[in-house]
Amino acid sequence: MTMFAPNLVQSVRTGELNLALVTAPEDDDQIIAVPFARAPLYVALLETDPAAHNSDRLVLADLAGDDWILFSREVHPMVHDAILDAARRQGLIPKKAHDIMGVRQAIHLVSEGLGVAILSEPLALEIQTKGIVVKPIADKSLSVPTCLVMRADDKSPLIKEFSHAFLSRFTGRPPIPAQLELFRSSKDTRLA
């Protein structure tokens, strides 16, 4: 199931979903979000844009002369804020920031020459449009975590087993992360 990050978190919170993989979820006392991977943000830009030929990786300063196309705060609040905060710290002010709801909007706006899109890795790597180049952003502060998200009050042994197996597989760390200690009951030692 594909949904925006806030919707995935809401679906876990309400019990519609038991678990979700969410890029940069917001803090929420009702969920546990355990990071298992970090990925850089990417830029989608026209191949005719001078920044497309600068290097393999770009920095925000390379995009200073362009309009920026960002997921709206309602769609991806943590990513939206991280991009604008990094720009402010670097003294950059985008000429204009277009808010989008989906990657198709980003592709359309970029292909029309209306700016450069800053996207999370999975979405950026989906772009296979002629005339658009996708490059990672080198700024380490603009890498975002992908987290396994679950309800903090879920006591299901199946969810615990799956979470442990999943995190062990993708992090290479067999012990349960500290965030999951709340998740384990004192009588269940199978995951220790």
Contact map, one row per residue, 1 for C-alpha under 8 A:
111000000000000000000000000000000000000000000000000000000000000000000000000000000000000000000000000000000000000000000000000000000000000000000000000000000000000000000000000000000000000000000000
111100000000000000000000000000000000000000000000000000000000000000000000000000000000000000000000000000000000000000000000000000000000000000000000000000000000000000000000000000000000000000000000
111110110000000000000000000000000000000000000000000000000000000000000000000000000000000000000000000000000000000000000000000000000000000000000000000000000000000000000000000000000000000000000000
011111110000000000000000000000000000000000000000000000000000000000000000001100000000000000000000000000000000000000000000000000000000000000000000000000000000000000000000000000000000000000000000
001111111000000000000111100000000000000000000000000000000000000000000000001100000000000000000000000000000000000000000000000000000000000000000000000000000000000000000000000000000000000000000000
000111111100000000000000110000000000000000000000000000000000000000000000011100000000000000000000000000000000000000000000000000000000000000000000000000000000000000000000000000000000000000000000
001111111110000000000000000000000000000000000000000000000000000000000000000000000000000000000000000000000000000000000000000000000000000000000000000000000000000000000000000000000000000000000000
001111111111000000010100000000000000000000000000000000000000000000000000000000000000000000000000000000000000000000000000000000000000000000000000000000000000000000000000000000000000000000000000
000011111111100000010100100000100000000000000000000000000000000000000000000000000000000000000000000000000000000000000000000000000000000000000000000010000000000000000000000000000000000000000000
000001111111110000000000000000000000000000000000000000000000000000000000000000000000000000000000000000000000000000000000000000000000000000000000000000000000000000000000000000000000000000000000
000000111111111110000000000000000000000000000000000000000000000000000000000000000000000000000000000000000000000000000000000000000000000000000000000000000000000000000000000000000000000000000000
000000011111111111110000000000100000000000000000000000000000000000000000000000000000000000000000000000000000000000000000000000000000000000000000000011100000000000000000000000000000000000000000
000000001111111110000000000001100000000000000000000000000000000000000000000000000000000000000000000000000000000000000000000000000000000000000000000001100000000000000000000000000000000000000000
000000000111111110000000000000000000000000000000000000000000000000000000000000000000000000000000000000000000000000000000000000000000000000000000000000000000000000000000000000000000000000000000
000000000011111111000000000000000000000000000000000000000000000000000000000000000000000000000000000000000000000000000000000000000000000000000000000000100000000000000000000000000000000000000000
000000000011111111000000000000000000000000000000000000000000000000000000000000000000000000000000000000000000000000000000000000000000000000000000000000000000000000000000000000000000000000000000
000000000011111111110000000000000000000000000000000000000000000000000000000000000000000000000000000000000000000000000000000000000000000000000000000000000000000000000000000000000000000000000000
000000000001001111110000000000000000000000000000000000000000000000000000000000000000000000000000000000000000000000000000000000000000000000000000000001100000001000000000000000000000000000000000
000000000001000011111000000000000000000000000000000000000000000000000000000000000000000000000000000000000000000000000000000000000000000000000000000111100000001000000000000000000000000000000000
000000011001000011111100000000000000000000000000000000000000000000000000000000000000000000000000000000000000000000000000000000000000000000000000000111000000000000000000000000000000000000000000
000000000000000000111110000000000000000000000000000000000000000000000000000000000000000000000000000000000000000000000000000000000000000000000000011110000000000000000000000000000000000000000000
000010011000000000011111100000000000000000000000000000000000000000000000000000000000000000000000000000000000000000000000000000000000000000000000011110000000000000000000000000000000000000000000
000010000000000000001111100000000000000000000000000000000000000000000000000000000000000000000000000000000000000000000000000000000000000000000001111000000000000000000000000000000000000000000000
000010000000000000000111110000000000000000000000000000000000000000000000000001100000000000000000000000000000000000000000000000000000000000000001111000000000000000000000000000000000000000000000
000011001000000000000111111000001000000000000000000000000000000000000000000001000000000000000000000000000000000000000000000000000000000000000000001000000000000000000000000000000000000000000000
000001000000000000000001111100000000000000000000000000000000000000000000000011000000000000000000000000000000000000000000000000000000000000000000000000000000000000000000000000000000000000000000
000000000000000000000000111110000000000000000000000000000000000000000000000000000000000000000000000000000000000000000000000000000000000000000000000000000000000000000000000000000000000000000000
000000000000000000000000011111110000000000000000000000000000000000000000000000000000000000000000000000000000000000000000000000000000000000000000000000000000000000000000000000000000000000000000
000000000000000000000000001111110000000000000000000000000000000000000000000000000000000000000000000000000000000000000000000000000000000000000000000000010000000000000000000000000000000000000000
000000000000100000000000000111110000000000000000000000000000000000000000000000000000000000000000000000000000000000000000000000000000000000000000000000111000000000000000000000000000000000000000
000000001001100000000000000111111000000000000000000000000000000000000000000000000000000000000000000000000000000000000000000000000000000000000000000011111000000000000000000000000000000000000000
000000000000000000000000000111111100000000000000000000000000000000000000000000000000000000000000000000000000000000000000000000000000000000000000000011110000000000000000000000000011000000000000
000000000000000000000000100000111110000000000000000000000000000000000000000000000000000000000000000000000000000000000000000000000000000000000000001111000000000000000000000000000010000000000000
000000000000000000000000000000011111000000000000000000000000000000000000000000000000000000000000000000000000000000000000000000000000000000000000001110000000000000000000000000001011000000000000
000000000000000000000000000000001111110000000000000000000000000000000000000000000000000000000000000000000000000000000000000000000000000000000000111100000000000000000000000000000000000000000000
000000000000000000000000000000000111110000000000000000000000000000000000000000000000000000000000000000000000000000000000000000000000000000000000111100000000000000000010011000000000000000000000
000000000000000000000000000000000011111000000000000000000000000000000000000000000000000000000000000000000000000000000000000000000000000000000000111000000000000000000000011000000000000000000000
000000000000000000000000000000000011111100000000000000000000000000000000000000000000000000000000000000000000000000000000000000000000000000000011110000000000000000000000000000000000000000000000
000000000000000000000000000000000000111110000000000000000000000000000000000000000000000000000000000000000000000000000001100000000000000000000011110000000000000000000000000000000000000000000000
000000000000000000000000000000000000011111000000000000000000000000000000000000000000000000000000000000000000000000000001100000000000000111110111000000000000000000000000000000000000000000000000
000000000000000000000000000000000000001111100000000000000000000000000000000000000000000000000000000000000000000000000111100000000000000110000111000000000000000000000000000000000000000000000000
000000000000000000000000000000000000000111110000000000000000000000000000000000000000000000000000000000000000000000000111100100000000011110000000000000000000000000000000000000000000000000000000
000000000000000000000000000000000000000011111000000000000100000000000000000000000000000000000000000000000000000000011110000100000000011110000000000000000000000000000000000000000000000000000000
000000000000000000000000000000000000000001111100000000000000000000000000000000000000000000000000000000000010010000011110000100000001111000000000000000000000000000000000000000000000000000000000
000000000000000000000000000000000000000000111110100100000000000000000000000000000000000000000000000000000000011000111000000000000001110000000000000000000000000000000000000000000000000000000000
000000000000000000000000000000000000000000011111100100000000000000000000000000000000000000000000000000000000011010010000000000000011100000000000000000000000000000000000000000000000000000000000
000000000000000000000000000000000000000000001111110110000000000000000000000000000000000000000000000000000000000000000000000000000011100000000000000000000000000000000000000000000000000000000000
000000000000000000000000000000000000000000000111110100000000000000000000000000000000000000000000000000000000000000000000000000000010000000000000000000000000000000000000000000000000000000000000
000000000000000000000000000000000000000000001111111110000000000000000000000000000000000000000000000000000000000000000000000000000000000000000000000000000000000000000000000000000000000000000000
000000000000000000000000000000000000000000000011111111000000000000000000000000000000000000000000000000000000000000000000000000000000000000000000000000000000000000000000000000000000000000000000
000000000000000000000000000000000000000000000000111111100100011000000000000000000000000000000000000000000000000000000000000000000000000000000000000000000000000000000000000000000000000000000000
000000000000000000000000000000000000000000001111111111100000000000000000000000000000000000000000000000000000000000000000000000000000101000000000000000000000000000000000000000000000000000000000
000000000000000000000000000000000000000000000010111111100000000000000000000000000000000000000000000000000000000000000000000000000000000000000000000000000000000000000000000000000000000000000000
000000000000000000000000000000000000000000000000011111110100000000000000000000000000000000000000000000000000000000000000000000000000000000000000000000000000000000000000000000000000000000000000
000000000000000000000000000000000000000000000000001111111100000000000000000000000000000000000000000000000000000000000000000000000000000000000000000000000000000000000000000000000000000000000000
000000000000000000000000000000000000000000000000000001111100000000000000000000000000000000000000000000000000000000000000000000000000001100000000000000000000000000000000000000000000000000000000
000000000000000000000000000000000000000000000000000000111110000000000000000000000000000000000000000000000000000000000000000000000000001111000000000000000000000000000000000000000000000000000000
000000000000000000000000000000000000000000100000001001111111010000000000000000000000000000000000000000000000000000000000000000000000001111000000000000000000000000000000000000000000000000000000
000000000000000000000000000000000000000000000000000000001111111000000000000000000000000000000000000000000000000000000000000000000000000011100000000000000000000000000000000000000000000000000000
000000000000000000000000000000000000000000000000000000000111111100000000000000000000001000010000000000000000000000000000000000000000000010100000000000000000000000000000000000000000000000000000
000000000000000000000000000000000000000000000000000000000011111100000000000000000000000000010000000000000000000000000000000000000000000000000000000000000000000000000000000000000000000000000000
000000000000000000000000000000000000000000000000001000000111111110000000000000000000000000000000000000000000000000000000000000000000000000000000000000000000000000000000000000000000000000000000
000000000000000000000000000000000000000000000000001000000011111111010000000000000000000000000000000000000000000000010000000000000000000000000000000000000000000000000000000000000000000000000000
000000000000000000000000000000000000000000000000000000000001111111100000000000000000000000011110000000000000000000000000000000000000000000000000000000000000000000000000000000000000000000000000
000000000000000000000000000000000000000000000000000000000000011111100000000000000000000000000110000000000000000000000000000000000000000000000000000000000000000000000000000000000000000000000000
000000000000000000000000000000000000000000000000000000000000001111110000000000000000000000000111000000000000000000110000000000000000000000000000000000000000000000000000000000000000000000000000
000000000000000000000000000000000000000000000000000000000000000111111000000000000000000000000111110000000000000001110000000000000000000000000000000000000000000000000000000000000000000000000000
000000000000000000000000000000000000000000000000000000000000001001111100000000000000000000000111110000000000000000111100000000000000000000000000000000000000000000000000000000000000000000000000
000000000000000000000000000000000000000000000000000000000000000000111110000000000000000000000000111100000100100000111100000000000000000000000000000000000000000000000000000000000000000000000000
000000000000000000000000000000000000000000000000000000000000000000011111000000010000000000000000111100000100000000001110000000000000000000000000000000000000000000000000000000000000000000000000
000000000000000000000000000000000000000000000000000000000000000000001111101100110000000000000000001111000000000000000010000000000000000000000000000000000000000000000000000000000000000000000000
000000000000000000000000000000000000000000000000000000000000000000000111111110010000000000000000001110000000000000000000000000000000000000000000000000000000000000000000000000000000000000000000
000000000000000000000000000000000000000000000000000000000000000000000011111111011000000000000000001000000000000000000000000000000000000000000000000000000000000000000000000000000000000000000000
000001000000000000000000000000000000000000000000000000000000000000000001111110000000000000000000000000000000000000000000000000000000000000000000000000000000000000000000000000000000000000000000
000111000000000000000000000000000000000000000000000000000000000000000011111110000000000000000000000010000000000000000000000000000000000000000000000000000000000000000000000000000000000000000000
000111000000000000000000000000000000000000000000000000000000000000000011111111110000000000000000000000000000000000000000000000000000000000000000000000000000000000000000000000000000000000000000
000000000000000000000000010000000000000000000000000000000000000000000001111111111000000000000000000000000000000000000000000000000000000000000000000000000000000000000000000000000000000000000000
000000000000000000000001110000000000000000000000000000000000000000000000100111111100000000000000000000000000000000000000000000000000000000000000000000000000000000000000000000000000000000000000
000000000000000000000001000000000000000000000000000000000000000000000010000111111110000000000000000000000000000000000000000000000000000000000001000000000000000000000000000000000000000000000000
000000000000000000000000000000000000000000000000000000000000000000000111100111111111000000000000000000000000000000000000000000000000000000000000000000000000000000000000000000000000000000000000
000000000000000000000000000000000000000000000000000000000000000000000000100011111111100000000000000000000000000000000000000000000000000000000000000000000000000000000000000000000000000000000000
000000000000000000000000000000000000000000000000000000000000000000000000000001111111110000000000000000000000000000000000000000000000000000001100000000000000000000000000000000000000000000000000
000000000000000000000000000000000000000000000000000000000000000000000000000000111111111000000000000000000000000000000000000000000000000000000100000000000000000000000000000000000000000000000000
000000000000000000000000000000000000000000000000000000000000000000000000000000011111111100000000000000000000000000000000000000000000000000000000000000000000000000000000000000000000000000000000
000000000000000000000000000000000000000000000000000000000000000000000000000000001111111110000000000000000000000000000000000000000000000000000000000000000000000000000000000000000000000000000000
000000000000000000000000000000000000000000000000000000000000000000000000000000000111111111000000000000000000000000000000000000000000000000001100000000000000000000000000000000000000000000000000
000000000000000000000000000000000000000000000000000000000001000000000000000000000011111111111100000000000000000000000000000000000000000000000000000000000000000000000000000000000000000000000000
000000000000000000000000000000000000000000000000000000000000000000000000000000000001111111111000000000000000000000000000000000000000000000000000000000000000000000000000000000000000000000000000
000000000000000000000000000000000000000000000000000000000000000000000000000000000000111111110000000000000000000000000000000000000000000000000000000000000000000000000000000000000000000000000000
000000000000000000000000000000000000000000000000000000000000000000000000000000000000011111110000000000000000000000000000000000000000000000000000000000000000000000000000000000000000000000000000
000000000000000000000000000000000000000000000000000000000000000000000000000000000000001111111000000000000000000000000000000000000000000000000000000000000000000000000000000000000000000000000000
000000000000000000000000000000000000000000000000000000000001100100000000000000000000001111111100000000000000000000000000000000000000000000000000000000000000000000000000000000000000000000000000
000000000000000000000000000000000000000000000000000000000000000100000000000000000000001100111110000000000000000000000000000000000000000000000000000000000000000000000000000000000000000000000000
000000000000000000000000000000000000000000000000000000000000000111110000000000000000001000011111100000000000000000000000000000000000000000000000000000000000000000000000000000000000000000000000
000000000000000000000000000000000000000000000000000000000000000111110000000000000000000000001111100000000000000000000000000000000000000000000000000000000000000000000000000000000000000000000000
000000000000000000000000000000000000000000000000000000000000000001110000000000000000000000000111110000000000000000000000000000000000000000000000000000000000000000000000000000000000000000000000
000000000000000000000000000000000000000000000000000000000000000000111100000000000000000000000111111000000000000000000000000000000000000000000000000000000000000000000000000000000000000000000000
000000000000000000000000000000000000000000000000000000000000000000111100000000000000000000000001111100000000000000000000000000000000000000000000000000000000000000000000000000000000000000000000
000000000000000000000000000000000000000000000000000000000000000000001111100000000000000000000000111110000000000000000000000000000000000000000000000000000000000000000000000000000000000000000000
000000000000000000000000000000000000000000000000000000000000000000001111000000000000000000000000011111101100000000000000000000000000000000000000000000000000000000000000000000000000000000000000
000000000000000000000000000000000000000000000000000000000000000000000011001000000000000000000000001111101000000000000000000000000000000000000000000000000000000000000000000000000000000000000000
000000000000000000000000000000000000000000000000000000000000000000000010000000000000000000000000000111111100000000000000000000000000000000000000000000000000000000000000000000000000000000000000
000000000000000000000000000000000000000000000000000000000000000000000000000000000000000000000000000111111110000000000000001100000000000000000000000000000000000000000000000000000000000000000000
000000000000000000000000000000000000000000000000000000000000000000000000000000000000000000000000000001111111000000000000000000000000000000000000000000000000000000000000000000000000000000000000
000000000000000000000000000000000000000000000000000000000000000000000000000000000000000000000000000111111111100000000000000000000000000000000000000000000000000000000000000000000000000000000000
000000000000000000000000000000000000000000000000000000000000000000001100000000000000000000000000000101111111110000001000000000000000000000000000000000000000000000000000000000000000000000000000
000000000000000000000000000000000000000000010000000000000000000000000000000000000000000000000000000000111111111000001000000000101000000000000000000000000000000000000000000000000000000000000000
000000000000000000000000000000000000000000000000000000000000000000000000000000000000000000000000000000011111111100000000000000000000000000000000000000000000000000000000000000000000000000000000
000000000000000000000000000000000000000000000000000000000000000000001000000000000000000000000000000000001111111111100000000000000000000000000000000000000000000000000000000000000000000000000000
000000000000000000000000000000000000000000011100000000000000000000000000000000000000000000000000000000000111111111111000000000000001000000000000000000000000000000000000000000000000000000000000
000000000000000000000000000000000000000000001100000000000000000000000000000000000000000000000000000000000011111111000000000000000011000000000000000000000000000000000000000000000000000000000000
000000000000000000000000000000000000000000000000000000000000000000000000000000000000000000000000000000000001111111000000000000000000000000000000000000000000000000000000000000000000000000000000
000000000000000000000000000000000000000000000100000000000000000000000000000000000000000000000000000000000000111111100000000000000000000000000000000000000000000000000000000000000000000000000000
000000000000000000000000000000000000000000000000000000000000000000100000000000000000000000000000000000000000111111110000000000000000000000000000000000000000000000000000000000000000000000000000
000000000000000000000000000000000000000000001000000000000000000001111000000000000000000000000000000000000000110011111000000000000000000000000000000000000000000000000000000000000000000000000000
000000000000000000000000000000000000000000111100000000000000001001111000000000000000000000000000000000000000010001111100000000000000000000000000000000000000000000000000000000000000000000000000
000000000000000000000000000000000000000000111000000000000000000000011100000000000000000000000000000000000110010000111110000000000000000000000000000000000000000000000000000000000000000000000000
000000000000000000000000000000000000000011110000000000000000000000011100000000000000000000000000000000000000000000011111000000000000000000000000000000000000000000000000000000000000000000000000
000000000000000000000000000000000000000011110000000000000000000000000110000000000000000000000000000000000000000000001111101100000000000000000000000000000000000000000000000000000000000000000000
000000000000000000000000000000000000001111000000000000000000000000000000000000000000000000000000000000000000000000000111111100000000000000000001000000000000000000000000000000000000000000000000
000000000000000000000000000000000000001111000000000000000000000000000000000000000000000000000000000000000000000000000011111110000000000000000000000000000000000000000000000000000000000000000000
000000000000000000000000000000000000000000000000000000000000000000000000000000000000000000000000000000000000000000000001111111000000000000000000000000000000000000000000000000000000000000000000
000000000000000000000000000000000000000000000000000000000000000000000000000000000000000000000000000000100000000000000011111111100000000000000000000000000000000000000000000000000000000000000000
000000000000000000000000000000000000000001110000000000000000000000000000000000000000000000000000000000100000000000000011111111100000010000000000000000000000000000000000000000000000000000000000
000000000000000000000000000000000000000000000000000000000000000000000000000000000000000000000000000000000000000000000000111111110000010000000000000000000000000000000000000000000000000000000000
000000000000000000000000000000000000000000000000000000000000000000000000000000000000000000000000000000000000000000000000011111110000000000000000000000000000000000000000000000000000000000000000
000000000000000000000000000000000000000000000000000000000000000000000000000000000000000000000000000000000010000000000000001111111001010000000000000000000000000000000000000000000000000000000000
000000000000000000000000000000000000000000000000000000000000000000000000000000000000000000000000000000000000000000000000000011111101000000000000000000000000000000000000000000000000000000000000
000000000000000000000000000000000000000000000000000000000000000000000000000000000000000000000000000000000010000000000000000000111111000000000000000000000000000000000000000000000000000000000000
000000000000000000000000000000000000000000000000000000000000000000000000000000000000000000000000000000000000000000000000000000011111000000000000000000000000000000000000000000000000000000000000
000000000000000000000000000000000000000000000111000000000000000000000000000000000000000000000000000000000000001000000000000000001111100000000000000000000000000000000000000000000000000000000000
000000000000000000000000000000000000000000011110000000000000000000000000000000000000000000000000000000000000011000000000000000111111110000000000000000000000000000000000000000000000000000000000
000000000000000000000000000000000000000000011110000100000000000000000000000000000000000000000000000000000000000000000000000000000011111000000000000000000000000000000000000000000000000000000000
000000000000000000000000000000000000000001111000000000000000000000000000000000000000000000000000000000000000000000000000000110100001111100000000000000000000000000000000000000000000000000000000
000000000000000000000000000000000000000001110000000100011100000000000000000000000000000000000000000000000000000000000000000000000000111110000000000000000000000000000000000000000000000000000000
000000000000000000000000000000000000000111100000000000011100000000000000000000000000000000000000000000000000000000000000000000000000011111000000000000000000000000000000000000000000000000000000
000000000000000000000000000000000000000111100000000000001111000000000000000000000000000000000000000000000000000000000000000000000000001111100100000000000000000000000000000000000000000000000000
000000000000000000000000000000000000000100000000000000001110000000000000000000000000000000000000000000000000000000000000000000000000000111110100000000000000000000000000000000000000000000000000
000000000000000000000000000000000000000100000000000000000011000000000000000000000000000000000000000000000000000000000000000000000000000011111110000000000000000000000000000000000000000000000000
000000000000000000000000000000000000000100000000000000000000000000000000000000000000000000000000000000000000000000000000000000000000000001111110000000000000000000000000000000000000000000000000
000000000000000000000000000000000000000000000000000000000000000000000000000000000100010000000000000000000000000000000000000000000000000000111110000000000000000000000000000000000000000000000000
000000000000000000000000000000000000000110000000000000000000000000000000000000000110010000000000000000000000000000000000000000000000000011111111000000000000000000000000000000000000000000000000
000000000000000000000000000000000000011110000000000000000000000000000000000000000000000000000000000000000000000000000000000000000000000000111111100000000000000000000000000000000000000000000000
000000000000000000000011000000000000011110000000000000000000000000000000000000100000000000000000000000000000000000000001000000000000000000000111110000000000000000000000000000000000000000000000
000000000000000000000011000000000011111000000000000000000000000000000000000000000000000000000000000000000000000000000000000000000000000000000011111000000000000000000000000000000000000000000000
000000000000000000001111000000000011111000000000000000000000000000000000000000000000000000000000000000000000000000000000000000000000000000000001111100000000000000000000000000000000000000000000
000000000000000000001111100000001111100000000000000000000000000000000000000000000000000000000000000000000000000000000000000000000000000000000000111110000000000000000000000000000000000000000000
000000000000000000111100000000001111000000000000000000000000000000000000000000000000000000000000000000000000000000000000000000000000000000000000011111000000000000100000000000000000000000000000
000000001001000000111100000000111100000000000000000000000000000000000000000000000000000000000000000000000000000000000000000000000000000000000000001111100000000000000000000000000000000000000000
000000000001100001110000000000111000000000000000000000000000000000000000000000000000000000000000000000000000000000000000000000000000000000000000000111110100000000000000000000000000000000000000
000000000001101001100000000001110000000000000000000000000000000000000000000000000000000000000000000000000000000000000000000000000000000000000000000011111100000000000000000000000000000000000000
000000000000000000000000000011110000000000000000000000000000000000000000000000000000000000000000000000000000000000000000000000000000000000000000000001111100000000000000000000000000011000000000
000000000000000000000000000001100000000000000000000000000000000000000000000000000000000000000000000000000000000000000000000000000000000000000000000000111110000000000000000000000000001000000000
000000000000000000000000000000000000000000000000000000000000000000000000000000000000000000000000000000000000000000000000000000000000000000000000000001111111001000000000000000000000001000000000
000000000000000000000000000000000000000000000000000000000000000000000000000000000000000000000000000000000000000000000000000000000000000000000000000000001111101100000000000000000000001110000000
000000000000000000000000000000000000000000000000000000000000000000000000000000000000000000000000000000000000000000000000000000000000000000000000000000000111111100000000000000000000000000000000
000000000000000000000000000000000000000000000000000000000000000000000000000000000000000000000000000000000000000000000000000000000000000000000000000000000011111110000000000000000000000000000000
000000000000000000000000000000000000000000000000000000000000000000000000000000000000000000000000000000000000000000000000000000000000000000000000000000000001111111000000000000000000000000000000
000000000000000001100000000000000000000000000000000000000000000000000000000000000000000000000000000000000000000000000000000000000000000000000000000000000111111111100000000000000000000000000000
000000000000000000000000000000000000000000000000000000000000000000000000000000000000000000000000000000000000000000000000000000000000000000000000000000000011111111110000000000000000001100000010
000000000000000000000000000000000000000000000000000000000000000000000000000000000000000000000000000000000000000000000000000000000000000000000000000000000000111111111000000000000000000000000010
000000000000000000000000000000000000000000000000000000000000000000000000000000000000000000000000000000000000000000000000000000000000000000000000000000000000011111111100000000000000000000000000
000000000000000000000000000000000000000000000000000000000000000000000000000000000000000000000000000000000000000000000000000000000000000000000000000100000000001111111110000000000000000000000000
000000000000000000000000000000000000000000000000000000000000000000000000000000000000000000000000000000000000000000000000000000000000000000000000000000000000000111111111000001110000000000000010
000000000000000000000000000000000000000000000000000000000000000000000000000000000000000000000000000000000000000000000000000000000000000000000000000000000000000011111111100000000000000000000000
000000000000000000000000000000000000000000000000000000000000000000000000000000000000000000000000000000000000000000000000000000000000000000000000000000000000000001111111110000000000000000000000
000000000000000000000000000000000001000000000000000000000000000000000000000000000000000000000000000000000000000000000000000000000000000000000000000000000000000000111111111111010000000000000000
000000000000000000000000000000000000000000000000000000000000000000000000000000000000000000000000000000000000000000000000000000000000000000000000000000000000000000011111111111100000000000000000
000000000000000000000000000000000000000000000000000000000000000000000000000000000000000000000000000000000000000000000000000000000000000000000000000000000000000000001111111111000000000000000000
000000000000000000000000000000000001100000000000000000000000000000000000000000000000000000000000000000000000000000000000000000000000000000000000000000000000000000000111111100000000000000000000
000000000000000000000000000000000001100000000000000000000000000000000000000000000000000000000000000000000000000000000000000000000000000000000000000000000000000000000011111110000000000000000000
000000000000000000000000000000000000000000000000000000000000000000000000000000000000000000000000000000000000000000000000000000000000000000000000000000000000000000000011111111000000000000000000
000000000000000000000000000000000000000000000000000000000000000000000000000000000000000000000000000000000000000000000000000000000000000000000000000000000000000000000011101111110000000000000000
000000000000000000000000000000000000000000000000000000000000000000000000000000000000000000000000000000000000000000000000000000000000000000000000000000000000000000010011100111110000000000000000
000000000000000000000000000000000000000000000000000000000000000000000000000000000000000000000000000000000000000000000000000000000000000000000000000000000000000000010001000011111000000000000011
000000000000000000000000000000000000000000000000000000000000000000000000000000000000000000000000000000000000000000000000000000000000000000000000000000000000000000010010000011111111100000000011
000000000000000000000000000000000100000000000000000000000000000000000000000000000000000000000000000000000000000000000000000000000000000000000000000000000000000000000000000000111111100000000000
000000000000000000000000000000000000000000000000000000000000000000000000000000000000000000000000000000000000000000000000000000000000000000000000000000000000000000000000000000011111100000000000
000000000000000000000000000000011100000000000000000000000000000000000000000000000000000000000000000000000000000000000000000000000000000000000000000000000000000000000000000000011111111000000000
000000000000000000000000000000010100000000000000000000000000000000000000000000000000000000000000000000000000000000000000000000000000000000000000000000000000000000000000000000011111111100000000
000000000000000000000000000000000000000000000000000000000000000000000000000000000000000000000000000000000000000000000000000000000000000000000000000000000000000000000000000000011111111100000000
000000000000000000000000000000000000000000000000000000000000000000000000000000000000000000000000000000000000000000000000000000000000000000000000000000010000000000000000000000000011111110000000
000000000000000000000000000000000000000000000000000000000000000000000000000000000000000000000000000000000000000000000000000000000000000000000000000000011110000100000000000000000011111110000000
000000000000000000000000000000000000000000000000000000000000000000000000000000000000000000000000000000000000000000000000000000000000000000000000000000000010000100000000000000000001111111010000
000000000000000000000000000000000000000000000000000000000000000000000000000000000000000000000000000000000000000000000000000000000000000000000000000000000010000000000000000000000000011111110000
000000000000000000000000000000000000000000000000000000000000000000000000000000000000000000000000000000000000000000000000000000000000000000000000000000000000000000000000000000000000000111111000
000000000000000000000000000000000000000000000000000000000000000000000000000000000000000000000000000000000000000000000000000000000000000000000000000000000000000000000000000000000000000011111000
000000000000000000000000000000000000000000000000000000000000000000000000000000000000000000000000000000000000000000000000000000000000000000000000000000000000000000000000000000000000000111111110
000000000000000000000000000000000000000000000000000000000000000000000000000000000000000000000000000000000000000000000000000000000000000000000000000000000000000000000000000000000000000001111111
000000000000000000000000000000000000000000000000000000000000000000000000000000000000000000000000000000000000000000000000000000000000000000000000000000000000000000000000000000000000000000011111
000000000000000000000000000000000000000000000000000000000000000000000000000000000000000000000000000000000000000000000000000000000000000000000000000000000000000110010000000000110000000000011111
000000000000000000000000000000000000000000000000000000000000000000000000000000000000000000000000000000000000000000000000000000000000000000000000000000000000000000000000000000110000000000001111
